[in-house]
Amino acid sequence: MNHRETPAGLAAGLAVLCAAASALAGDFDDKAVSLRINLALNRVSSFTDTIERSASVAYPVGSSVNPGAFDFLREPPYDFRLLGTLTNTFVAFEHEAIVDGTSATFAYRFPEAGTLFGTFVRTDSFDARSLQGDEFALQSNELALGYSRRLAPWLGVGGSVKATDSLLDIDDTYMGFDRSTGSNSLGATFTGGALAALSPEWTVGIMGSKGWIPADISGAVYAPPPPLGPGTIPFSDKDTMNLLDLRAGVGWRPVQQFSVYADGQYLRVNSEQGTCGVGRGLLGIEAWPEPNLALRAGGSFDTESEFTFSAGIGFYQIKWLPLELAYVYNAFPEVSREFGRAHLVSLSVVFAF
């Protein structure tokens, strides 16, 4: 790839490689890696129960991707005043790459004025090497702040803004010569959503996000010195990745111990490198065989004929210290050409007061 393929989206988007897994890339192989990585970035969640279930736009709890859900339920056992979570996500790729992501979330519920929430995510790669022999090293920090308000017992709305700061180094080749590229990106994403209960059994949710991720890129191509060549050739570049994400979901809870959730999503990213869009369908189930034990499973299928599978367990025997454990197989099909399949394990500890 040439140096135009290392701009904003590659810097910010590679965070997904550090926060999650990869699998088959199929028809995405002819798209720039930065575009495909940003499609994968969109799959990341800081909440383990959402990772377990996959679908969550109509899920009426704060771990939903829908910011309208955070203040939706206020009755016991969701009558907390202060809530926090700590989550660690570990990813082992097929091909010489290990990634670790740690996130912390908080939520403060005002008695009559909604819920304020925030998330911080730190992601680190460990000198990942692609199947093509390229080397990647990333540090990424992400901070999101949001507000949710229940306008009526059946309706919640919310919004959030997320800032992402990423430093990415890539060592690869260009026209047969070694090349080093450093990318520094600082982007913002704005999200709004609403959640409604049509009946005691049915919920529906809608949400949308718009993001801009500009980056400064600099580096050098190491050609032979004179008289055999021009020597080291420095370069610099700028680019902005634009993201549009539209989702809708439905939830069905026929009995207290069992529920089903389904989401539809359209996601598009574009920059000077081109445009890449995908449609996804997500399905998840949640069962409570005991009051303190939740079992979840889910998956997705997209318009590129790619699939994912997830499963997990929630343990709530300790009243103020719930635990969540999730596993994802084939979680990020967009980037397998670079890193192959990966297995993701996520563990969360929840503190509620």
C-alpha positions in Angstrom: 0.0 0.0 0.0 1.2 3.6 -0.6 1.4 6.3 2.0 -2.1 7.5 1.2 -3.3 4.4 2.9 -2.1 5.4 6.3 -4.2 8.5 7.2 -6.8 9.3 9.9 -8.9 6.1 9.7 -5.8 3.9 9.9 -4.6 5.7 13.0 -7.9 5.9 14.8 -9.4 2.8 13.2 -6.6 0.5 14.3 -7.9 0.9 17.8 -10.4 -1.8 16.9 -7.6 -4.2 16.3 -6.4 -3.5 19.8 -9.8 -3.7 21.4 -11.2 -6.7 19.5 -10.7 -9.6 17.2 -10.5 -10.2 13.4 -11.8 -12.9 11.1 -12.6 -13.3 7.4 -12.2 -10.2 5.1 -13.8 -11.6 1.9 -15.1 -8.9 -0.4 -13.5 -6.2 1.8 -10.1 -7.2 0.6 -10.0 -4.7 -2.2 -10.8 -1.8 0.1 -8.1 0.3 1.9 -7.2 -1.1 5.2 -8.1 2.1 7.0 -11.7 1.9 5.8 -12.1 -1.7 6.8 -10.5 -1.1 10.2 -13.0 1.7 10.9 -15.9 -0.6 10.0 -14.5 -3.0 12.6 -14.0 -0.3 15.2 -17.7 0.3 15.2 -18.3 -3.2 16.7 -16.5 -2.4 20.0 -18.4 -2.2 23.3 -17.1 -1.4 26.7 -19.8 -3.5 28.3 -19.3 -7.2 28.5 -23.0 -8.1 28.5 -23.4 -6.3 25.2 -20.5 -8.2 23.8 -22.2 -11.5 24.9 -25.6 -10.6 23.4 -24.4 -8.7 20.2 -27.8 -6.9 19.6 -28.7 -4.1 22.1 -30.3 -1.1 20.5 -33.7 -2.0 22.2 -32.1 -3.3 25.4 -33.5 -1.2 28.2 -30.4 -1.0 30.4 -27.4 1.4 30.4 -25.0 -1.2 28.8 -27.0 -0.8 25.5 -25.2 1.0 22.7 -28.3 3.3 22.6 -27.7 6.3 24.9 -31.5 6.6 25.3 -31.4 3.4 27.5 -29.2 4.6 30.4 -32.1 6.3 32.3 -34.9 4.1 31.0 -35.3 1.7 34.0 -35.3 3.3 37.5 -37.2 0.6 39.4 -35.4 -2.1 41.5 -32.9 -3.6 40.8 -32.0 -0.6 38.6 -32.5 2.0 41.3 -28.8 2.8 41.6 -27.5 6.3 42.4 -23.9 5.6 41.4 -22.6 2.9 39.0 -19.2 2.0 37.7 -17.6 -0.8 35.7 -14.1 -2.0 35.0 -13.6 -4.2 31.9 -10.6 -5.9 30.4 -10.6 -7.2 26.9 -7.8 -9.6 25.7 -7.4 -10.6 22.1 -5.1 -13.3 20.6 -4.9 -13.1 16.9 -3.9 -16.0 14.7 -0.9 -14.3 13.3 1.6 -12.8 15.8 -0.6 -10.2 17.4 -1.8 -9.7 21.0 -3.9 -6.8 22.0 -5.2 -5.6 25.3 -7.9 -3.0 26.1 -9.0 -1.7 29.5 -12.1 0.5 30.0 -13.8 2.1 32.9 -17.3 3.5 32.9 -19.3 5.5 35.4 -22.9 6.7 35.7 -24.5 9.1 38.2 -28.3 9.2 38.4 -30.0 12.4 39.5 -33.2 11.9 41.5 -35.4 13.7 39.0 -33.1 14.9 36.2 -31.8 11.9 34.2 -28.4 10.1 34.3 -24.9 11.4 33.5 -22.5 8.7 32.2 -19.0 8.5 30.8 -16.5 5.9 29.5 -12.7 5.9 29.2 -10.9 3.2 27.1 -7.2 2.6 26.9 -5.9 0.3 24.1 -2.4 -1.0 23.5 -1.0 -3.3 20.9 2.2 -5.3 21.3 4.1 -4.9 18.1 1.5 -6.7 16.0 2.8 -8.2 12.7 0.4 -8.6 9.8 0.3 -11.6 7.4 2.0 -9.3 4.8 4.9 -8.7 7.2 4.0 -5.2 8.2 4.5 -4.1 11.8 1.9 -2.1 13.8 2.2 -0.4 17.2 -0.7 1.6 18.6 -1.6 3.5 21.7 -5.2 4.8 21.8 -7.2 6.7 24.4 -11.0 7.2 24.1 -13.2 9.4 26.3 -17.0 9.5 26.0 -19.5 11.6 27.9 -23.3 11.4 27.7 -26.6 12.2 29.2 -29.8 10.1 29.3 -33.3 11.1 30.4 -36.5 9.2 30.9 -39.2 11.5 29.6 -42.0 9.1 30.5 -42.2 5.6 31.9 -42.3 4.3 28.4 -39.8 6.7 26.7 -36.1 7.4 27.1 -33.8 9.7 25.1 -30.0 10.4 25.3 -26.9 11.6 23.5 -23.1 11.4 23.8 -19.9 12.8 22.4 -16.8 10.7 22.1 -13.2 11.9 21.6 -10.5 9.5 20.3 -6.8 10.2 20.4 -4.5 7.6 18.7 -0.8 7.2 18.0 0.0 4.6 15.4 3.4 3.5 14.0 3.6 1.3 10.9 6.7 -0.3 9.3 6.0 -1.7 5.9 7.4 -1.5 2.3 6.7 0.9 -0.6 7.8 -0.1 -4.1 10.2 -2.5 -2.5 11.8 0.0 -0.1 11.4 0.0 3.7 9.0 2.7 5.0 8.1 4.0 8.4 4.9 5.9 9.0 3.6 7.7 12.1 0.0 8.8 12.4 -1.5 11.1 15.0 -5.3 11.4 15.0 -7.8 13.2 17.2 -11.5 12.7 16.3 -15.0 13.2 17.6 -18.2 11.2 17.2 -21.7 12.4 18.2 -24.5 9.9 19.0 -28.2 10.3 19.7 -30.8 7.7 20.4 -34.3 6.9 21.8 -35.9 3.9 23.4 -39.6 3.2 23.8 -41.7 0.4 25.4 -44.6 -0.4 23.2 -46.0 -2.8 25.7 -44.7 -4.8 28.7 -43.3 -7.3 26.2 -41.9 -5.1 23.4 -39.3 -2.4 23.2 -38.0 -0.5 20.1 -34.9 1.7 19.8 -33.3 3.9 17.2 -30.0 5.7 17.2 -27.5 7.4 14.9 -23.9 8.5 15.0 -21.8 10.9 12.9 -18.0 11.1 13.3 -15.0 12.9 12.0 -11.5 11.6 12.5 -8.7 13.9 11.1 -5.1 12.9 11.3 -1.6 14.1 10.6 0.7 11.6 9.0 4.5 11.8 8.6 7.2 9.3 7.8 10.0 8.3 5.4 10.8 5.9 2.6 14.3 4.5 2.9 15.7 4.4 -0.6 19.4 3.7 -1.3 21.7 6.7 -0.8 23.3 8.5 -3.8 24.6 7.6 -6.3 22.3 4.5 -6.3 19.2 6.3 -5.2 17.8 9.5 -3.7 18.4 8.4 -0.1 15.8 8.9 2.6 12.6 10.5 1.3 10.4 12.1 4.0 6.7 12.7 3.5 3.7 14.1 5.2 0.0 14.0 4.6 -3.5 14.8 6.1 -6.8 13.1 5.7 -10.2 12.9 7.5 -12.3 9.8 7.9 -16.1 10.4 8.0 -18.4 7.9 9.7 -22.2 7.5 9.5 -23.9 4.9 11.6 -27.7 4.3 11.6 -29.3 1.6 13.8 -32.7 0.3 14.7 -33.7 -2.5 17.1 -36.5 -4.4 18.6 -36.7 -6.4 21.9 -39.2 -9.1 22.9 -39.6 -10.3 26.5 -42.5 -12.8 26.6 -41.6 -13.9 30.1 -39.5 -12.5 32.9 -36.7 -15.0 32.5 -36.2 -14.8 28.7 -35.7 -12.1 26.1 -34.7 -11.8 22.4 -33.2 -8.7 20.7 -32.6 -7.9 17.0 -30.8 -5.0 15.4 -30.4 -3.7 11.9 -27.5 -1.4 11.1 -26.2 0.6 8.1 -22.6 1.8 8.5 -20.5 3.9 6.0 -17.0 5.3 6.2 -15.3 7.5 3.6 -12.1 9.5 3.1 -9.8 10.4 0.3 -9.1 6.6 0.0 -12.7 5.9 -1.0 -16.0 4.8 0.5 -17.0 1.6 2.2 -20.4 0.7 3.5 -22.0 -2.4 5.1 -25.4 -3.5 6.4 -25.5 -5.8 9.4 -28.2 -7.8 11.2 -27.6 -8.7 14.8 -29.5 -11.2 17.0 -29.1 -12.0 20.7 -30.9 -13.8 23.5 -30.8 -13.5 27.2 -32.0 -16.2 29.7 -32.2 -16.2 33.5 -32.3 -19.8 34.7 -31.8 -18.4 38.3 -32.3 -14.9 39.7 -28.5 -14.4 40.1 -27.4 -16.1 36.8 -27.8 -14.8 33.2 -26.8 -16.7 30.1 -26.4 -14.8 26.8 -25.6 -15.6 23.2 -25.7 -13.7 20.0 -24.2 -13.1 16.6 -24.3 -11.0 13.4 -24.5 -11.5 9.7 -23.6 -8.7 7.2 -24.0 -7.8 3.5 -20.5 -9.2 2.8 -21.7 -12.7 4.0 -19.6 -12.5 7.1 -20.7 -13.7 10.5 -19.8 -13.5 14.2 -20.7 -15.5 17.2 -20.7 -14.5 20.9 -21.6 -16.0 24.2 -21.2 -15.2 27.9 -22.5 -15.4 31.5 -23.4 -12.9 34.1 -23.1 -13.8 37.8 -24.9 -11.7 40.3 -24.7 -13.7 43.6 -22.7 -10.8 45.2 -25.4 -8.1 45.4 -23.2 -5.0 44.8 -20.5 -6.7 42.7 -21.9 -8.4 39.5 -19.5 -10.2 37.2 -19.7 -10.6 33.4 -17.6 -12.9 31.2 -17.8 -13.0 27.4 -16.2 -14.8 24.5 -16.3 -13.8 20.8 -15.4 -15.9 17.8 -14.9 -14.3 14.4 -15.8 -10.9 15.9 -14.2 -8.5 13.3 -14.3 -10.0 9.8 -13.3 -6.7 8.2 -9.5 -7.1 8.9 -8.7 -10.7 8.6 -6.5 -10.2 5.6 -4.0 -8.4 7.8 -4.3 -10.3 11.1 -6.3 -13.5 10.6 -9.0 -14.8 13.0 -8.8 -13.9 16.6 -10.4 -15.0 19.9 -11.7 -12.3 22.2 -12.3 -12.7 26.0 -13.9 -9.9 28.0 -14.4 -9.7 31.8 -16.3 -6.9 33.6 -16.8 -6.1 37.2 -19.7 -3.9 38.1 -20.1 -1.6 41.1 -23.6 -0.3 41.9 -24.7 1.8 44.9 
